[in-house]
């Protein structure tokens, strides 16, 4: 006996079933604008094709259209004979945000006598953690550091990120910027900033 397919309208094209659900992943971080939209779709199994990741789709939770991108999809389930149902999650590019914490930071001291040597004093400082998001990869900046390297018996001091030219009281990177995948094809850059201390003795 041939398979019997449910014909509730034309399901050759995937259709949304029910209302859009909105989630706000950073609401407890003070960001009430960045959102994710979850929709349920149904389609005839014969016509089903897996959606392409990062497909754009516009949503308007506050009446203003916002471009979002497909970042996740559940496995289709056969809810009736030949009718599939699944959920799709779309995410906007989140707004930048700052969070505040503390960090143990190595205050570096470079000896002025040859051969060069670096000593460190561990300081507990308040810090600002800054998150940014993009569809393309970020450039990453190093933190201000100095490294001593000995080559063929000669000691060299290499300075990175403007080490040695920092003005006390200015905002500087506590460590090199880092990049990660936030979701699917959305990149996240994390920067940790501290206020440069005055000389430590």
C-alpha positions, 0 to 999 in steps of 0.5 A, a space after each residue: 500500500 503506498 504511503 499516505 501523506 497529509 495534505 494540509 495545504 501545500 507543504 512542498 515549501 516549508 511553512 512556519 507553524 505557530 508564533 515566533 519565540 524570542 530569546 534574549 541571551 544577554 538580558 541578565 548582562 544589561 542587553 535587552 536588545 540582542 535577540 534570537 528568534 526560534 520558529 517551528 516549520 513544517 514540510 512534506 518529507 518528499 520536498 524537504 531540503 535541509 536549510 543552509 546555515 547562516 541563511 538571512 531572515 528578518 525579524 521585528 520583535 520591536 516593530 523594527 526589522 532586524 537581519 538575523 541568520 540561521 545558526 541552529 536547527 533541530 532534527 526533523 521529526 515525522 509528526 504525521 505520515 510524511 509531514 516533518 516538523 523542526 525548529 530553526 534558531 536565527 540570531 542577530 549579530 549581538 550588540 557590543 557590551 561591557 562586563 566588569 570583573 577582576 584579573 590578576 595582571 603581571 606588572 613587568 619590570 625590565 632591568 636596565 643593565 645587561 643582560 636584560 631580564 624581566 621580573 613580574 609583580 602580580 597585581 589584582 586589578 578591576 577590569 572591563 571585558 568588552 565583547 564584539 561580534 561580526 560576520 567576518 574575522 577580527 584583527 587581534 591586538 597584543 597586550 603590552 608586554 616585554 619578552 627577553 630572548 637570548 640568541 647566540 649568547 646575546 640577550 634581546 628585549 622585544 616590546 609588544 603592544 606599546 610596552 614602555 610607552 604606557 601612560 599611567 591611568 590610561 586604559 590598556 589591554 590586560 592580555 591579547 585579544 581573543 576570537 571565538 565562534 559565538 554561533 555558527 558563522 558569527 565571530 566574537 572578539 573578547 578584549 580585557 581592559 585595565 587601568 594602567 597602574 603607576 610604577 610599582 616598587 
